[in-house]
Amino acid sequence: MTNSFNAMVIEDVDGKPKASIKTLSLNDLPDHDVLVEISHSSLNYKDGLAISGKGRIARRLPMVGGIDLAGTVVESRSDLWKAGDRVVVNGWGLSETEWGGYSRFQRIKPEHLTRLPDAFTPEQSMAIGTAGYTAALCVNALEDWGMIEKQGREVLVTGAAGGVGSVSVALLAARGYNVTASTGRPDSHDYLSKLGASAFVDRAALSEKAGPLQKERWGGAVDSVGSTTLANVLAQTVYGGGVAACGLAGGADLPATVLPHILRNVALLGVDSVMAPANKRERAWKLLAESLDHKLLADMTTVEPMSALPRLADDILAGKTQGRVVIKIDG
């Protein structure tokens, strides 16, 4: 096992966070109980903010970026894990308060590891990544609420061409729901149709401020946009429906009223992927193993080297990426 390896490190340069590839040693890593050799990570919106310096994601510097990782346990001081175990980590403060996945090796707290399902390779698990795992949490939340019906009312997915959206469309369609995709990119319609979307809504139709109660349409929804879009989705959801909200690409505000909730019994189901407990994570990965078609996963995935992260960070913030981007960790 080599002692020197590459990592994407975010440092303070003239009072601003700046990311670059650095050479680290095992002695540089945090003193946590499980050493993992990482083969793949992924690119998420939060990673774009951290790597580009356009968002202060890291709460302390220096920080290794990457909110996801997949790899193999090399050493463990914990009885929970042993050398050779295949593992994934999603969230848990990686790249914020804990060193993350853009590194050949990382030391991780044992309670932050999840066993990689046999159904997936490490590359496939990072094609899923936090975005896909979040999508699975959202689908579980909607099904637990119990009001969406297979082959029934439309289930809307906003930000459908992005990572969360793509996997949400694929999962919902595979489980028999009538999926409508909201996107501002007409050139993504063929892609989303292959994933299972049967209808489309231009994102502009949901981004303009409108009334607090609108014509009922959606039996349920997965929303990764927030702001006015989420307000309109809630106002258009049918009596008893639910909206799983997991993102804020359009803003952190919610210019809405309580009317959909108290007059139509519409549920706003908040979904957090960062600190979700182990049982929810295991359920999400079980859902993915059961319902996510591997060919569709491949169709929504591109693989890039770690050295491409600065360019990719700008692309994801500009809305130029489609589907999921896997980062192959350089030596």
N, C-alpha and C positions, 0 to 999 in steps of 0.2 A: 504494500500500500504506500503510495507516494505521500510525502509530507508537504509538498507544494502543489497548489492548484489555483485555478482561476475562479473569481467571484465578481459579480456586479455590485460594487460598493458605493453607497451614497454617503458623501462627506460634506462638511461645511466648507464652502469656498467663498470667501468675502461676504459671509453672512447669508449665503444662499445654498440650498442643497444642490449638489452636483454629483451625477452618477458616472462611473467609469469602471472598466475592468481592471482589477488589481490581482496581484499574486498574494495568496494567503497561505498560512501553514495551519496544521491541526491545533497548534498552541494558541492561535488567534481566536478559535471558536469559543462560544460560551461553554460554561462548565455544566452542561446538562447530561442526563444519564444515558442517552441513547445516541450513538454515532451512526448516521445514515449516509451511505454513498448515493448521491442523487444522479439519476440518469436524465430526467425530464422535469420541466416546470411548464408554466403556461403564461399567457398574457391576458390580463384583465384590465378594466378601466382604471382601477385603483393603481395597478402597476404603471400604467401610462402616466398618471399624475405624479407618482413617486420618481420614476426614471427621468421624466422631462423636467422635473423641478417646478411644474406648474401647480402643484398641490403639496402642502406640507403633510405628507402621509407619515413619514418617520417621526416619531416623537422623541427620539434621541439619535445622535450621530456619533461615530459612523454606524451605518446600518447596511446589511446585505438585503437587497430587494427580493421580491418574489413572494406572493401570498400563497402559492401552491408548491408542492413538491411530490415527486414519486421516486422511490428508490428501494434500496435493500439495507437492512440493518447490518452493520459491520461489527459493532461492539455494543454491549448493553450492561449497565449496572442495575437494571430493573428486572424483576422476575416476570414482568408482563411481556417482555420481548427478548428474542434471542437472535444471534447472528444467522443471517439467511432469510429472515422474515421479510416479505414484501409489504411495503407500507405506503400510505399517502398521508399528506397533511394538507388541510384546507383551512385558511383563516387562522384562528387562535392568536391573532396579533402579529403574524409573520409580516415582516417589512415595516411594522409600526413600532411594536415594543420588543419583538423577538426577531433575531436574524432569520432571513428567509431562504427561499429555494433557488436563487440564482447563484449557485455555488456547487462545486463538485462534491463537497462534504459539508454536513451540518450536524451540530449536536442539538437534540430536540428533547423536550420534556416528555416522558413516557405517556402521560395522559393525553397528549396532543396527537398521538399517532392513531391512525385507523388502518385496519388490515385491508390490503388490496384484494378485492374480490377476484376469484379465479377466472371470472368471465372476461377480465380485462388485462391487457399488457400495461406496463408503466406508461408507454406512449398514449395508449387509448385512455388511461385514467386521467392524463393531463389534457387530452382533447376534451374530456369532460370538465375537469378542473373545478375551481370554485364556481364558475358560471353555471356549469351543468349540474353540479351538486346543489346549487341554489335553486335551479329550475326544478329539481326533484323535490326539494323542500316545499316549493310553492305548489306543485301538483299534489303532494301529500296534504298540504293545508286545505286546498280546495276540496279534495275528496273527504277529508275529515269533517269539513263543514257540512258536506252531504247534499248540496243543492244542485250541483251540476249533473246533467243526465247524458248518458251515452246516446249519440245520434239525436240529441235534443237541441235545445237552444245553443246558439253560437257561444263559444268560449273564445274570448279575445286575448291575444298576446301582443303587447306593445313592445316597441324596440325589437321587432321580430327578427331582423337580420343580424342582430348582435349575438353574443355568446349565450346569455341567459335566454334570450328570445328563441334562438335556433333550437336549443335543446328542449325548451318548453313546447314549441310547436311539434317536434318529433315525438316527445313523450305523450302529449295529449292526444295526438292523432293515433299513435300506436295503441292507446287505451280506449279508442272508440269514440272520442269526442269530436264535435263539429268545430274545427278550428278556423278562426279568422285572424289574419296577421295584419298588424299595423306597421307600416314602414314608409319612409319618405324616399325610398330608392326603388323606382319601378323596375330597374334592371335586376332586382333581387327576387322578382315574382317567380321566375322559373325555379330558382333555388329553393324558395320557400314552399312551392308546390310539391317539389320532390320530397320535402320533409313531411308534408301532410296537410299544409294549409289549403283550404277549399275556397276561401274568399279573402279579399284585401280591403283595407281602409287606409287612405292616405293619412300620414301622421298629422298633416296640417288640419284635417277635419277635427282632430281631437285637441289641438293646441291653442285654439281660440277660446276666450272666455265665453261661457254660455250659462244658461239657467241652472239653478241648483237641482231641479228635477226635469229631466228630459224624457223623450220617448224611450220606453223600456226595450232593450235589445239583447244585452249580454247576460247569459246564464251564469257566467263567471269570467274571471280575467286574471292574467298574470301581468303585472305592471312593473317595468324596470325604469320608467321615465320619471314619475312623480309630477309635482307641480300641477299646472292646469290640465295636463293630460289625465292625470289620476283623478282630478276633480270631475272631469267630464265622463270618465269611465264609470265612476261611482254614480253619477247622475243618470247614466243610461243602463245601469244594471237592474235586472228584473227583481220583483219582490222575492225576498229570501235568498238572493244570490250573494256571492262572496267575491272579493277582489284580493288576491295575494300580492302585496306590495313589497318589493325587495330592492328598489334602486332609486336613484335621483339624477339620472343623466340629464333631465330637463330642469332640475332645480330641487332644492330641499323644502320649498314652501308648499302649502296645500290650500289654495284659495277656494275652499268649499264650505258647505254648511252641514248641519246635522240632519237635514231633511231626508236624504236617502236612507239614513240609518234608523230614524224614528218613524218614518212614514212607509218605508218599503222593506224594513228589516234587512237592509243590505249590510254585510259584514266587511269591515276593512281588516284584513288578516295580515298583520305585520310579520315579515319573514327575515330573520337574521341568520346569516351563515357563519359569522365569525366566531361567536361564542356558543353556538348550538351544542347541546349536550350529546353525549355519545350515542344514546338511544335514537335520537333524531338523525344523526349522521348515518348510523347503521341502516335505518329504515330508508333513507334517501339512496344510499348505495345499493341496497337490495332492489329498490324500484328501478334504478338504472340498469342493473344486471338483468332484470326481468323484461324490461320494456324498451330499452334503447337498441335499435337495430345497428349492428356494427358497420354495415355498408353506408347507412345514412350518416353515422358518426364520421366515417372516412370522408364522405362527400362534403362535410361542413368543416373539415380540418386542413390546415396547412402547418408545415413544420419548418421552423427557422432556427438558425444558430443563435447562441447567446450574444454574439457580437453584433447582431442586427437589432438589439433591443432599443437603442436610441431612436432609430428610424421608426420602428414599430410603435414605440410610445407615442410619437407624434401622430402616426396614422390612426391609432385607436381613439385618440382624443378628437381627431378631426372627423370621425365617423367613416373612415375609409376602409376599415377591416370588415370582413364578412365571416360569420361563423366563429370558429375557434382557432387560435394560434398556439401551437405547442412550441416550447423552447427546448431545444436539445442542448443539454449542458456541455459546454466545452471542457476539455481537460484542464 
